[in-house]
């Protein structure tokens, strides 16, 4: 599970790359679950939450007008 503070330090391009990788992993985990090969069911939940964290940071950055996601999130807290 990735911490939000670690994600805030990344650039939007890095976050988008991470998001793509997590979505691929989510697909593979769903496929494994459907075929009965999944051993760690809690990984599905962790991946879903990591995806949500990244999407939240990307959305906060977009709303802030392209400023850093860390600054926008810290100002709202």
SULMO-V333401 format. One record per residue. N is the residue number from 1. RES is the residue in one letter. SS is DSSP state (h for helix, s for strand, l for the rest). D_FIRST is the distance of its C-alpha to the first C-alpha in Angstrom with 1 decimal. Layout:
n-><N,N>
res-><RES,RES>
ss-><SS,SS>
d_first-><D_FIRST,D_FIRST>
This chain:
n-><1,2,3,4,5,6,7,8,9,10,11,12,13,14,15,16,17,18,19,20,21,22,23,24,25,26,27,28,29,30,31,32,33,34,35,36,37,38,39,40,41,42,43,44,45,46,47,48,49,50,51,52,53,54,55,56,57,58,59,60,61,62,63,64,65,66,67,68,69,70,71,72,73,74,75,76,77>
res-><X,X,X,X,X,X,X,X,X,X,X,X,X,X,X,X,X,X,X,X,X,X,X,X,X,X,X,X,X,X,X,X,X,X,X,X,X,X,X,X,X,X,X,X,X,X,X,X,X,X,X,X,X,X,X,X,X,X,X,X,X,X,X,X,X,X,X,X,X,X,X,X,X,X,X,X,X>
ss-><l,l,l,h,h,h,h,h,l,l,l,h,h,h,h,h,h,h,h,h,h,h,h,h,h,h,h,h,h,h,h,h,h,h,h,l,l,l,l,l,l,h,h,h,h,h,h,h,h,h,h,h,h,h,h,h,h,h,h,h,h,h,h,l,l,l,l,l,h,h,h,h,h,h,h,h,l>
d_first-><0.0,3.8,6.6,9.6,11.9,10.7,11.1,14.4,15.8,15.6,18.6,18.9,19.7,16.6,14.5,16.8,16.3,12.5,13.2,15.8,13.8,11.2,14.3,15.9,13.2,13.4,17.2,17.2,15.3,17.7,20.5,19.7,19.6,22.9,24.5,23.4,21.6,18.0,17.2,13.7,13.8,10.6,8.8,10.8,9.6,5.8,7.4,9.9,8.1,6.6,10.2,11.6,10.2,11.8,14.8,15.4,15.5,17.7,19.9,20.3,21.4,23.8,25.3,25.8,27.9,26.0,25.4,22.1,19.2,18.6,22.2,22.3,19.3,20.7,24.1,23.1,21.5>
